[in-house]
Each structure stands twice: as C-alpha cells, then as structure tokens.
C-alpha cells in the first residue's frame, strides 16, 4: 500500500473523530484531536519522499486547522463565561432571598 494511501486513511479516521467532538461541542477533546491531526500532517510533510505540491497542500490544511483550533478556543471561553454568569446569577438570587 502506498505511503500516501496509508496516511490518508489514518487522516480520515482522525478527522472523523475530531468532527465528532466538534458536533458534540466537546471543545477540549476537539481541540486536542485537531492538534493531533496537525502534528500528524506536519510529521508526514517532513518526509523527504513526499512531493512538494502535496507538502504545500498539507501546510495549507495545517494553517486551516490552526485557525479552527483558535475558533474552538474562543467558543470554549464563551461557554465558560456563560457558565460563570449563570452561577453568579444563582448566587445573587440566593443572597436576595435570604431573610
């Protein structure tokens, strides 16, 4: 089996896993999975046997993944902020209801 075919099969499995986490809004696991994918692609792109055109395509994909990870981190921060705000409202309501 060709080196690229093996790479593409493994890449597909990794991407499917990461997209699953995206769909579940499990940002921590999603970020970890996308970083694993970018490292996997970077390692493969470093192989001297790989055609330069394919390497350039991988570099573009890695850049897109990095931007996606940044977006996921922002969503995770927003989600955490909403949780904090809800907790603060609950505490305020409890304090207000005190005799």
The first five atom37 places (N, CA, C, CB, O) and aatype in JSON, in Angstrom:
{
  "aatype": [20, 20, 20, 20, 20, 20, 20, 20, 20, 20, 20, 20, 20, 20, 20, 20, 20, 20, 20, 20, 20, 20, 20, 20, 20, 20, 20, 20, 20, 20, 20, 20, 20, 20, 20, 20, 20, 20, 20, 20, 20, 20, 20, 20, 20, 20, 20, 20, 20, 20, 20, 20, 20, 20, 20, 20, 20, 20, 20, 20, 20, 20, 20, 20, 20, 20, 20, 20, 20, 20, 20, 20, 20, 20, 20, 20, 20, 20, 20, 20, 20, 20, 20, 20, 20, 20, 20, 20, 20, 20, 20, 20, 20, 20, 20, 20, 20, 20, 20],
  "atom_mask": [
    [1, 1, 1, 1, 1],
    [1, 1, 1, 1, 1],
    [1, 1, 1, 1, 1],
    [1, 1, 1, 1, 1],
    [1, 1, 1, 1, 1],
    [1, 1, 1, 1, 1],
    [1, 1, 1, 1, 1],
    [1, 1, 1, 1, 1],
    [1, 1, 1, 1, 1],
    [1, 1, 1, 1, 1],
    [1, 1, 1, 1, 1],
    [1, 1, 1, 1, 1],
    [1, 1, 1, 1, 1],
    [1, 1, 1, 1, 1],
    [1, 1, 1, 1, 1],
    [1, 1, 1, 1, 1],
    [1, 1, 1, 1, 1],
    [1, 1, 1, 1, 1],
    [1, 1, 1, 1, 1],
    [1, 1, 1, 1, 1],
    [1, 1, 1, 1, 1],
    [1, 1, 1, 1, 1],
    [1, 1, 1, 1, 1],
    [1, 1, 1, 1, 1],
    [1, 1, 1, 1, 1],
    [1, 1, 1, 1, 1],
    [1, 1, 1, 1, 1],
    [1, 1, 1, 1, 1],
    [1, 1, 1, 1, 1],
    [1, 1, 1, 1, 1],
    [1, 1, 1, 1, 1],
    [1, 1, 1, 1, 1],
    [1, 1, 1, 1, 1],
    [1, 1, 1, 1, 1],
    [1, 1, 1, 1, 1],
    [1, 1, 1, 1, 1],
    [1, 1, 1, 1, 1],
    [1, 1, 1, 1, 1],
    [1, 1, 1, 1, 1],
    [1, 1, 1, 1, 1],
    [1, 1, 1, 1, 1],
    [1, 1, 1, 1, 1],
    [1, 1, 1, 1, 1],
    [1, 1, 1, 1, 1],
    [1, 1, 1, 1, 1],
    [1, 1, 1, 1, 1],
    [1, 1, 1, 1, 1],
    [1, 1, 1, 1, 1],
    [1, 1, 1, 1, 1],
    [1, 1, 1, 1, 1],
    [1, 1, 1, 1, 1],
    [1, 1, 1, 1, 1],
    [1, 1, 1, 1, 1],
    [1, 1, 1, 1, 1],
    [1, 1, 1, 1, 1],
    [1, 1, 1, 1, 1],
    [1, 1, 1, 1, 1],
    [1, 1, 1, 1, 1],
    [1, 1, 1, 1, 1],
    [1, 1, 1, 1, 1],
    [1, 1, 1, 1, 1],
    [1, 1, 1, 1, 1],
    [1, 1, 1, 1, 1],
    [1, 1, 1, 1, 1],
    [1, 1, 1, 1, 1],
    [1, 1, 1, 1, 1],
    [1, 1, 1, 1, 1],
    [1, 1, 1, 1, 1],
    [1, 1, 1, 1, 1],
    [1, 1, 1, 1, 1],
    [1, 1, 1, 1, 1],
    [1, 1, 1, 1, 1],
    [1, 1, 1, 1, 1],
    [1, 1, 1, 1, 1],
    [1, 1, 1, 1, 1],
    [1, 1, 1, 1, 1],
    [1, 1, 1, 1, 1],
    [1, 1, 1, 1, 1],
    [1, 1, 1, 1, 1],
    [1, 1, 1, 1, 1],
    [1, 1, 1, 1, 1],
    [1, 1, 1, 1, 1],
    [1, 1, 1, 1, 1],
    [1, 1, 1, 1, 1],
    [1, 1, 1, 1, 1],
    [1, 1, 1, 1, 1],
    [1, 1, 1, 1, 1],
    [1, 1, 1, 1, 1],
    [1, 1, 1, 1, 1],
    [1, 1, 1, 1, 1],
    [1, 1, 1, 1, 1],
    [1, 1, 1, 1, 1],
    [1, 1, 1, 1, 1],
    [1, 1, 1, 1, 1],
    [1, 1, 1, 1, 1],
    [1, 1, 1, 1, 1],
    [1, 1, 1, 1, 1],
    [1, 1, 1, 1, 1],
    [1, 1, 1, 1, 1]
  ],
  "atom_positions": [
    [[0.85, -1.18, 0.0], [0.0, 0.0, 0.0], [0.89, 1.25, 0.0], [-0.96, 0.0, 1.23], [1.92, 1.3, 0.67]],
    [[0.48, 2.22, -0.76], [1.26, 3.45, -0.89], [1.3, 4.22, 0.43], [0.67, 4.33, -2.0], [0.39, 4.18, 1.25]],
    [[2.4, 4.93, 0.58], [2.64, 5.76, 1.77], [1.51, 6.79, 1.93], [4.02, 6.47, 1.67], [1.03, 7.01, 3.04]],
    [[1.11, 7.4, 0.83], [0.07, 8.44, 0.87], [-1.3, 7.83, 1.18], [0.02, 9.21, -0.45], [-2.09, 8.43, 1.9]],
    [[-1.58, 6.65, 0.63], [-2.86, 5.99, 0.89], [-3.0, 5.69, 2.38], [-3.0, 4.69, 0.06], [-4.05, 5.93, 2.98]],
    [[-1.94, 5.15, 2.97], [-1.94, 4.85, 4.4], [-2.15, 6.13, 5.21], [-0.63, 4.16, 4.81], [-2.93, 6.15, 6.17]],
    [[-1.44, 7.18, 4.83], [-1.58, 8.47, 5.51], [-3.02, 8.97, 5.42], [-0.62, 9.5, 4.89], [-3.6, 9.39, 6.43]],
    [[-3.6, 8.93, 4.22], [-4.96, 9.44, 4.02], [-5.99, 8.65, 4.82], [-5.32, 9.4, 2.54], [-6.95, 9.23, 5.34]],
    [[-5.8, 7.35, 4.93], [-6.73, 6.53, 5.72], [-6.68, 6.91, 7.19], [-6.41, 5.03, 5.55], [-7.71, 7.08, 7.85]],
    [[-5.47, 7.04, 7.7], [-5.29, 7.43, 9.11], [-5.83, 8.85, 9.34], [-3.8, 7.35, 9.52], [-6.47, 9.12, 10.36]],
    [[-5.55, 9.74, 8.4], [-6.02, 11.12, 8.5], [-7.54, 11.17, 8.54], [-5.49, 11.95, 7.32], [-8.12, 11.91, 9.33]],
    [[-8.19, 10.39, 7.69], [-9.66, 10.35, 7.66], [-10.21, 9.93, 9.01], [-10.15, 9.4, 6.55], [-11.16, 10.52, 9.51]],
    [[-9.62, 8.9, 9.61], [-10.07, 8.44, 10.92], [-9.92, 9.54, 11.98], [-9.28, 7.19, 11.35], [-10.81, 9.76, 12.79]],
    [[-8.77, 10.22, 11.95], [-8.52, 11.29, 12.92], [-9.5, 12.45, 12.73], [-7.08, 11.8, 12.79], [-10.01, 13.01, 13.71]],
    [[-9.76, 12.81, 11.47], [-10.67, 13.92, 11.18], [-12.1, 13.56, 11.59], [-10.63, 14.28, 9.68], [-12.81, 14.39, 12.16]],
    [[-12.51, 12.33, 11.31], [-13.86, 11.89, 11.72], [-14.03, 12.01, 13.23], [-14.11, 10.43, 11.27], [-15.07, 12.45, 13.72]],
    [[-13.0, 11.61, 13.97], [-13.04, 11.69, 15.43], [-13.14, 13.15, 15.88], [-11.78, 11.03, 16.05], [-13.96, 13.48, 16.75]],
    [[-12.32, 14.02, 15.3], [-12.33, 15.44, 15.67], [-13.67, 16.09, 15.34], [-11.19, 16.18, 14.95], [-14.19, 16.87, 16.13]],
    [[-14.22, 15.77, 14.18], [-15.52, 16.34, 13.79], [-16.63, 15.86, 14.73], [-15.86, 15.97, 12.34], [-17.56, 16.6, 15.03]],
    [[-16.5, 14.62, 15.18], [-17.47, 14.11, 16.15], [-17.46, 14.93, 17.42], [-17.18, 12.64, 16.47], [-18.52, 15.27, 17.96]],
    [[-16.27, 15.24, 17.91], [-16.16, 16.09, 19.1], [-16.7, 17.49, 18.82], [-14.69, 16.18, 19.55], [-17.34, 18.09, 19.68]],
    [[-16.45, 18.01, 17.61], [-16.99, 19.32, 17.22], [-18.52, 19.29, 17.33], [-16.56, 19.7, 15.78], [-19.13, 20.19, 17.91]],
    [[-19.12, 18.25, 16.76], [-20.59, 18.14, 16.75], [-21.17, 18.03, 18.16], [-21.02, 16.94, 15.93], [-22.27, 18.51, 18.42]],
    [[-20.42, 17.41, 19.05], [-20.87, 17.27, 20.44], [-20.57, 18.52, 21.28], [-20.21, 16.06, 21.08], [-20.95, 18.6, 22.45]],
    [[-19.89, 19.48, 20.65], [-19.45, 20.7, 21.34], [-18.55, 20.38, 22.53], [-20.67, 21.51, 21.81], [-18.55, 21.08, 23.55]],
    [[-17.78, 19.3, 22.38], [-16.79, 18.93, 23.39], [-15.48, 19.6, 22.96], [-16.63, 17.34, 23.52], [-14.61, 18.97, 22.35]],
    [[-15.37, 20.87, 23.31], [-14.28, 21.69, 22.79], [-12.9, 21.22, 23.22], [-14.48, 23.11, 23.22], [-11.96, 21.27, 22.43]],
    [[-12.77, 20.78, 24.46], [-11.45, 20.33, 24.93], [-10.94, 19.15, 24.12], [-11.52, 19.95, 26.41], [-9.8, 19.16, 23.65]],
    [[-11.78, 18.14, 23.96], [-11.38, 16.96, 23.19], [-11.21, 17.29, 21.72], [-12.4, 15.83, 23.36], [-10.33, 16.75, 21.05]],
    [[-12.05, 18.18, 21.22], [-11.96, 18.59, 19.83], [-10.64, 19.29, 19.54], [-13.14, 19.5, 19.46], [-9.96, 18.99, 18.56]],
    [[-10.27, 20.22, 20.41], [-9.0, 20.94, 20.25], [-7.84, 19.97, 20.28], [-8.84, 22.01, 21.35], [-6.93, 20.04, 19.44]],
    [[-7.86, 19.06, 21.23], [-6.79, 18.06, 21.34], [-6.7, 17.22, 20.06], [-7.02, 17.15, 22.57], [-5.61, 16.94, 19.57]],
    [[-7.86, 16.81, 19.54], [-7.88, 15.98, 18.32], [-7.35, 16.75, 17.11], [-9.31, 15.49, 18.04], [-6.59, 16.2, 16.32]],
    [[-7.75, 18.02, 16.96], [-7.27, 18.81, 15.83], [-5.77, 19.08, 15.92], [-8.04, 20.13, 15.74], [-5.07, 19.11, 14.91]],
    [[-5.27, 19.28, 17.12], [-3.82, 19.47, 17.29], [-3.09, 18.18, 16.92], [-3.48, 19.89, 18.75], [-2.04, 18.23, 16.28]],
    [[-3.65, 17.05, 17.32], [-3.05, 15.76, 16.94], [-3.01, 15.61, 15.42], [-3.86, 14.59, 17.57], [-2.02, 15.12, 14.87]],
    [[-4.06, 16.04, 14.74], [-4.11, 15.97, 13.28], [-3.04, 16.87, 12.67], [-5.5, 16.39, 12.76], [-2.34, 16.45, 11.75]],
    [[-2.9, 18.08, 13.18], [-1.9, 18.99, 12.61], [-0.49, 18.45, 12.83], [-2.02, 20.39, 13.24], [0.36, 18.58, 11.94]],
    [[-0.23, 17.85, 13.99], [1.08, 17.25, 14.24], [1.33, 16.06, 13.32], [1.2, 16.82, 15.71], [2.43, 15.87, 12.81]],
    [[0.29, 15.27, 13.11], [0.38, 14.11, 12.21], [0.71, 14.57, 10.78], [-0.95, 13.31, 12.23], [1.56, 13.99, 10.12]],
    [[0.01, 15.62, 10.32], [0.25, 16.16, 8.98], [1.65, 16.76, 8.86], [-0.8, 17.22, 8.63], [2.33, 16.58, 7.85]],
    [[2.06, 17.47, 9.89], [3.38, 18.1, 9.89], [4.49, 17.06, 9.81], [3.56, 18.97, 11.14], [5.46, 17.22, 9.07]],
    [[4.33, 16.01, 10.58], [5.32, 14.93, 10.56], [5.39, 14.29, 9.17], [4.99, 13.86, 11.63], [6.47, 14.02, 8.65]],
    [[4.23, 14.05, 8.58], [4.19, 13.43, 7.26], [4.78, 14.37, 6.2], [2.74, 13.06, 6.88], [5.5, 13.92, 5.31]],
    [[4.49, 15.66, 6.31], [5.01, 16.64, 5.35], [6.52, 16.72, 5.42], [4.39, 18.02, 5.61], [7.16, 17.13, 4.44]],
    [[7.11, 16.35, 6.54], [8.56, 16.39, 6.69], [9.28, 15.25, 6.01], [8.91, 16.39, 8.14], [10.51, 15.24, 5.93]],
    [[8.53, 14.28, 5.52], [9.13, 13.13, 4.83], [9.71, 13.6, 3.49], [8.07, 12.0, 4.61], [8.98, 14.15, 2.67]],
    [[11.0, 13.38, 3.25], [11.62, 13.85, 2.0], [11.07, 13.15, 0.75], [13.11, 13.63, 2.07], [11.28, 13.64, -0.36]],
    [[10.38, 12.03, 0.92], [9.84, 11.3, -0.23], [8.54, 11.93, -0.75], [9.58, 9.85, 0.14], [8.09, 11.6, -1.85]],
    [[7.96, 12.82, 0.02], [6.67, 13.4, -0.34], [6.88, 14.55, -1.32], [5.91, 13.9, 0.92], [7.76, 15.39, -1.14]],
    [[6.05, 14.57, -2.37], [6.1, 15.6, -3.41], [5.84, 16.99, -2.81], [5.07, 15.29, -4.52], [5.02, 17.13, -1.9]],
    [[6.53, 17.98, -3.32], [6.44, 19.35, -2.79], [5.01, 19.9, -2.91], [7.41, 20.27, -3.54], [4.58, 20.65, -2.04]],
    [[4.3, 19.54, -3.96], [2.92, 20.01, -4.13], [2.04, 19.47, -3.0], [2.36, 19.57, -5.5], [1.2, 20.19, -2.46]],
    [[2.24, 18.21, -2.67], [1.47, 17.59, -1.59], [1.84, 18.23, -0.25], [1.71, 16.06, -1.54], [0.97, 18.46, 0.6]],
    [[3.12, 18.52, -0.07], [3.57, 19.18, 1.17], [2.92, 20.55, 1.32], [5.11, 19.33, 1.17], [2.46, 20.92, 2.4]],
    [[2.87, 21.3, 0.22], [2.25, 22.63, 0.26], [0.77, 22.54, 0.61], [2.43, 23.35, -1.08], [0.25, 23.38, 1.35]],
    [[0.1, 21.53, 0.07], [-1.31, 21.32, 0.37], [-1.49, 21.02, 1.87], [-1.89, 20.18, -0.49], [-2.42, 21.51, 2.5]],
    [[-0.59, 20.21, 2.41], [-0.66, 19.88, 3.84], [-0.43, 21.11, 4.71], [0.37, 18.8, 4.18], [-1.09, 21.29, 5.73]],
    [[0.51, 21.96, 4.3], [0.78, 23.19, 5.06], [-0.47, 24.07, 5.09], [1.98, 23.96, 4.43], [-0.78, 24.65, 6.13]],
    [[-1.17, 24.18, 3.96], [-2.41, 24.96, 3.93], [-3.45, 24.35, 4.87], [-2.97, 25.03, 2.49], [-4.14, 25.08, 5.59]],
    [[-3.56, 23.05, 4.85], [-4.52, 22.37, 5.74], [-4.16, 22.61, 7.21], [-4.56, 20.85, 5.44], [-5.03, 22.84, 8.05]],
    [[-2.87, 22.56, 7.51], [-2.43, 22.79, 8.89], [-2.79, 24.22, 9.32], [-0.89, 22.56, 9.01], [-3.23, 24.43, 10.45]],
    [[-2.61, 25.18, 8.44], [-2.99, 26.57, 8.76], [-4.49, 26.67, 9.04], [-2.6, 27.53, 7.6], [-4.91, 27.35, 9.98]],
    [[-5.29, 25.99, 8.22], [-6.74, 25.99, 8.44], [-7.1, 25.34, 9.77], [-7.45, 25.26, 7.29], [-7.99, 25.81, 10.48]],
    [[-6.39, 24.27, 10.11], [-6.64, 23.59, 11.38], [-6.3, 24.53, 12.54], [-5.8, 22.29, 11.48], [-7.04, 24.6, 13.52]],
    [[-5.19, 25.24, 12.44], [-4.79, 26.18, 13.5], [-5.87, 27.24, 13.69], [-3.43, 26.85, 13.15], [-6.21, 27.59, 14.82]],
    [[-6.41, 27.75, 12.59], [-7.49, 28.75, 12.69], [-8.74, 28.13, 13.32], [-7.83, 29.32, 11.3], [-9.43, 28.79, 14.11]],
    [[-9.03, 26.88, 12.98], [-10.18, 26.19, 13.56], [-9.98, 26.01, 15.07], [-10.4, 24.82, 12.88], [-10.92, 26.21, 15.85]],
    [[-8.78, 25.65, 15.47], [-8.48, 25.48, 16.9], [-8.66, 26.81, 17.64], [-7.03, 24.95, 17.1], [-9.2, 26.84, 18.75]],
    [[-8.22, 27.9, 17.03], [-8.41, 29.22, 17.64], [-9.9, 29.52, 17.83], [-7.75, 30.33, 16.78], [-10.32, 30.04, 18.86]],
    [[-10.68, 29.18, 16.81], [-12.13, 29.38, 16.88], [-12.75, 28.54, 17.99], [-12.77, 29.05, 15.53], [-13.62, 29.01, 18.72]],
    [[-12.31, 27.29, 18.1], [-12.82, 26.41, 19.15], [-12.46, 26.93, 20.54], [-12.28, 24.99, 18.97], [-13.27, 26.86, 21.47]],
    [[-11.24, 27.45, 20.68], [-10.82, 28.0, 21.97], [-11.7, 29.19, 22.36], [-9.34, 28.43, 21.93], [-12.07, 29.35, 23.53]],
    [[-12.03, 30.02, 21.39], [-12.9, 31.17, 21.64], [-14.29, 30.69, 22.08], [-13.0, 32.06, 20.38], [-14.86, 31.23, 23.03]],
    [[-14.82, 29.69, 21.38], [-16.13, 29.14, 21.74], [-16.1, 28.55, 23.15], [-16.57, 28.07, 20.73], [-17.05, 28.71, 23.92]],
    [[-15.01, 27.88, 23.48], [-14.88, 27.28, 24.8], [-14.86, 28.37, 25.88], [-13.59, 26.42, 24.88], [-15.49, 28.23, 26.93]],
    [[-14.13, 29.46, 25.62], [-14.08, 30.57, 26.57], [-15.45, 31.21, 26.75], [-13.06, 31.63, 26.11], [-15.85, 31.57, 27.86]],
    [[-16.18, 31.36, 25.64], [-17.52, 31.95, 25.71], [-18.46, 31.06, 26.52], [-18.08, 32.18, 24.3], [-19.26, 31.54, 27.31]],
    [[-18.35, 29.75, 26.3], [-19.18, 28.8, 27.05], [-18.86, 28.88, 28.54], [-18.96, 27.36, 26.52], [-19.77, 28.9, 29.37]],
    [[-17.58, 28.93, 28.87], [-17.17, 29.03, 30.28], [-17.66, 30.33, 30.9], [-15.64, 28.92, 30.4], [-18.07, 30.35, 32.06]],
    [[-17.61, 31.41, 30.14], [-18.08, 32.71, 30.64], [-19.57, 32.67, 30.93], [-17.76, 33.83, 29.62], [-20.02, 33.22, 31.93]],
    [[-20.35, 32.02, 30.05], [-21.79, 31.9, 30.28], [-22.07, 31.11, 31.54], [-22.47, 31.24, 29.07], [-22.98, 31.46, 32.3]],
    [[-21.31, 30.07, 31.77], [-21.48, 29.26, 32.98], [-21.19, 30.1, 34.22], [-20.55, 28.02, 32.95], [-21.93, 30.04, 35.2]],
    [[-20.13, 30.88, 34.17], [-19.78, 31.76, 35.3], [-20.91, 32.76, 35.56], [-18.45, 32.51, 35.03], [-21.29, 32.99, 36.71]],
    [[-21.43, 33.36, 34.49], [-22.51, 34.34, 34.65], [-23.75, 33.7, 35.26], [-22.85, 34.97, 33.29], [-24.41, 34.31, 36.1]],
    [[-24.09, 32.48, 34.83], [-25.25, 31.78, 35.4], [-25.05, 31.49, 36.88], [-25.5, 30.48, 34.64], [-25.97, 31.65, 37.68]],
    [[-23.85, 31.07, 37.23], [-23.55, 30.79, 38.65], [-23.65, 32.06, 39.48], [-22.14, 30.18, 38.79], [-24.17, 32.04, 40.59]],
    [[-23.17, 33.17, 38.94], [-23.25, 34.44, 39.66], [-24.71, 34.86, 39.86], [-22.49, 35.54, 38.9], [-25.06, 35.38, 40.92]],
    [[-25.55, 34.64, 38.85], [-26.97, 34.97, 38.97], [-27.63, 34.11, 40.04], [-27.69, 34.8, 37.63], [-28.45, 34.59, 40.82]],
    [[-27.28, 32.82, 40.06], [-27.85, 31.92, 41.07], [-27.46, 32.37, 42.48], [-27.38, 30.47, 40.83], [-28.29, 32.39, 43.38]],
    [[-26.21, 32.73, 42.64], [-25.72, 33.19, 43.95], [-26.42, 34.48, 44.35], [-24.19, 33.4, 43.92], [-26.84, 34.64, 45.5]],
    [[-26.56, 35.39, 43.41], [-27.25, 36.66, 43.7], [-28.69, 36.41, 44.1], [-27.2, 37.59, 42.47], [-29.2, 37.04, 45.03]],
    [[-29.35, 35.48, 43.42], [-30.74, 35.16, 43.74], [-30.84, 34.56, 45.14], [-31.34, 34.19, 42.7], [-31.76, 34.87, 45.89]],
    [[-29.9, 33.7, 45.48], [-29.9, 33.09, 46.82], [-29.68, 34.15, 47.9], [-28.81, 32.01, 46.91], [-30.35, 34.13, 48.94]],
    [[-28.77, 35.05, 47.65], [-28.48, 36.12, 48.62], [-29.7, 37.03, 48.77], [-27.24, 36.95, 48.17], [-30.04, 37.43, 49.88]],
    [[-30.35, 37.34, 47.67], [-31.52, 38.21, 47.69], [-32.66, 37.58, 48.5], [-32.0, 38.51, 46.25], [-33.41, 38.28, 49.18]],
    [[-32.77, 36.26, 48.41], [-33.85, 35.54, 49.1], [-33.56, 35.3, 50.58], [-34.09, 34.22, 48.43], [-34.43, 34.8, 51.3]],
    [[-32.38, 35.65, 51.05], [-32.06, 35.46, 52.47], [-32.92, 36.37, 53.33], [-30.55, 35.72, 52.74], [-33.23, 37.49, 52.93]],
    [[-33.3, 35.88, 54.53], [-34.14, 36.72, 55.42], [-33.36, 37.89, 56.0], [-34.7, 35.88, 56.56], [-33.92, 38.68, 56.76]]
  ]
}
